[in-house]
Amino acid sequence: MKIKRKATIMVLLLAAMFVFSAGVVSAQEESELTQSESDQNKTLVILGCTLAIGIAGIASAIGLALAGSSAIAVTAEKPDLFGKLLVLQVLPMTQSVYGLLTAILLMMGAGLLGGGDAFVTSLQGVGAIWIGLAVGLTGLSAINQGMVASSSISAVGRNPDVAARGIIFTVMPETIAIFGLLVGILLMTGLQLL
């Protein structure tokens, strides 16, 4: 029951963001962009950066905590497995790296890094929000990756020979985040932010 309610709230929020973003894009006249309008659109890019790194970073922190608690328990009994367990424990951090990369690319494209004086259209600004949201939401896979890493760590504690298999299983949920990053980069290219 709670899951349906949360899903409904999420759909309503996304619909509201879509309606808002469509209004912002259509409000811009076809006249030349002023510096003030470009600065306002850069604020939207900053929001996109915040969504990408914020959501993915929180998910990575949760995934790292899930895997780390299992790694601590196994290391207490078998300290010689520390190296193998560390690899499994840090894997959920990669989603935050994707969020960071997205934020850096968006900032570069908007001229917020490197002293560029790029003009940012409202389409690019709103697009940056959606790019950040796509990368951030697909970065939520770090939580599931942390769960798989936790199970893999427990398995390695019982049989150290399964470490490589555990890494393979743990990497699988990350493919969703890679797809999100790829879509984000393609959208940035299409919106001429790269």
N, C-alpha and C positions, 0 to 999 in steps of 0.2 A: 504494500500500500504506500509506504514512504517512498519507494523507488519511483513509482508512477507519479507521485506528487512532485518529487525533485525533477523528474524528466519534463513534466509539464511546465514547471517554473523555468527551466533552462530553455525550453522551446519558446516560451513567451518572451524571455529576455533577448534571445537571438532575433526573434521577429521584431521586437521593439528597436533593436540596434539596426536592423535592416531598413526599417521604415525611416529611422532618423538619418542614416547614412544616405539613403536615396534622396531625402529632402535637402541635405547639405550639398550634394553633388548637383542637383537640379537648380539650386539657388544661385549658383555662380553664373554670371553673364558670360557671353562669349567675348567680351572685351578683354583687353590686355590686363594681365595680372599686376596689381600694385604690390609694393613691398609689404604693406600692411596685411593684405590678403595672403600673401605667401607666408608671412610669419604666423598667421592664424592656422594655416594648413600645416606648418611645421609642428605646431602644437599637437595636431592629430597624429603626426608621425611619432612624436614622443610618446603618445598614448599607445600606439602600436608597439613601440619598443618595450614599454612597461608591461604590456600584456604578454609579449613573447617571453621575456626573461622572468617576469613575476610568476606566471602560472607554471612554466616549466621548472623554475627554480624551487618552488614549493613542492611540486611533485617529486623532484629529485631528492629533496631533503627527506621526504617521507620514505621514498624507496631506499635511500641510504640508511635510514634508521631501522627499517625492517630487516635489511640484510646485516647491518652492523650488530644488532642485538643477537642474531644467530651466530655471527662470527666470534663475538666475545665469548659466548657460551662454549663453542667448540675449542677455541684457542685456550681457554682455561684448562681444558682436559688434555689437549694435544697441541702444545706450543709450536711444535715443528711444522704444523700445517699453516702457519701464519701467512706465508707468501701466497699459497694457493687460495686461501680464504680472502686475502686482500683484493686479489683480482676480481673475485666474484662480488665482493662488497662494493667496489667502486663503479661497477657497470651502470647502475641507475643514475650516475652523475652526468652521463653523456647528454641526456635530454636538456639539462641546463646549459650545456655547451652549445647545443643547437639554438636555444633561445638567445644566448649571448651573441652568437654569430649573426642571427637574424637582426638583432638590435643594432649591431655594428654596421651591417650592410644597409639597413634603413637609414641610420644616421649619416652614413657616407653619401647615400643617394640624395638625401635632403640637404646636403651641404652643412650638416651640423658638426661634422668632423673634418679636419683638414683646412678649415678656413674658407671653404668654397662659398660662393654666393649664388647657389642654385635657387631658382624659383620653383615652388612646390604648388601644383594645382590642387583644387579640392578633390579631384578624383584620386590623385596620388596620396593625399592625406587620409582620405577615407579608406583607400586601398591598403594603406599601411596599418590601419586598425584591424582590418580583416586578415591581413597577413600575420600580424602579431597574434591574433586570436587563433588562427589555424595552427601556427607553430606551438603556441602555448597549450592549446587543448590536446593536440596529438602528443605533446610532452607529458601529459598525464599518464602515459604508458609507463613512466618511470615507477609509479606506484606498483603496478602489476609486475614490473621487472624486479622490483625489490622483493616481492613475494616469491617469485621464482628463484631469485638469488638466495633467499633465506632457505628454501627447500634444498637447493643445490648445496649450500654450505652444510646443512645437516647431513646430507648424503655423503659428502666428502669426509665428514667427521667419522662416519661409520666405515667408509671405504675410500681411501685417498686416491685410488685408481680411477674414480669416476669424475675427477676434477674437469677434464677436458670436455666431457659430455655435459657436465653441469654448466660450463661456460656457453656451450652451444644453445642449450635450453634457455639460459638467461638472456642471451642476445636476441632471441626471437621476438619478444614484445617490443624491442627497440625499433623494429622495421616500421612500425606505425609512425614513430617520431621522424624517421628518415623520410617517409613519404610526405609528412607535413613540411619538413624543411625544403624538400624538393619543390613542392607546390609553391611555397613561399618565395623561393629563388626565381621560379618561372614567372610568378606574378610580378615580382620586382622588375624583372627584365621586360615584361610586357608593359608595365607602367612607366618604363624608362627611369626607374630608380637605381638601376645598375648600369 
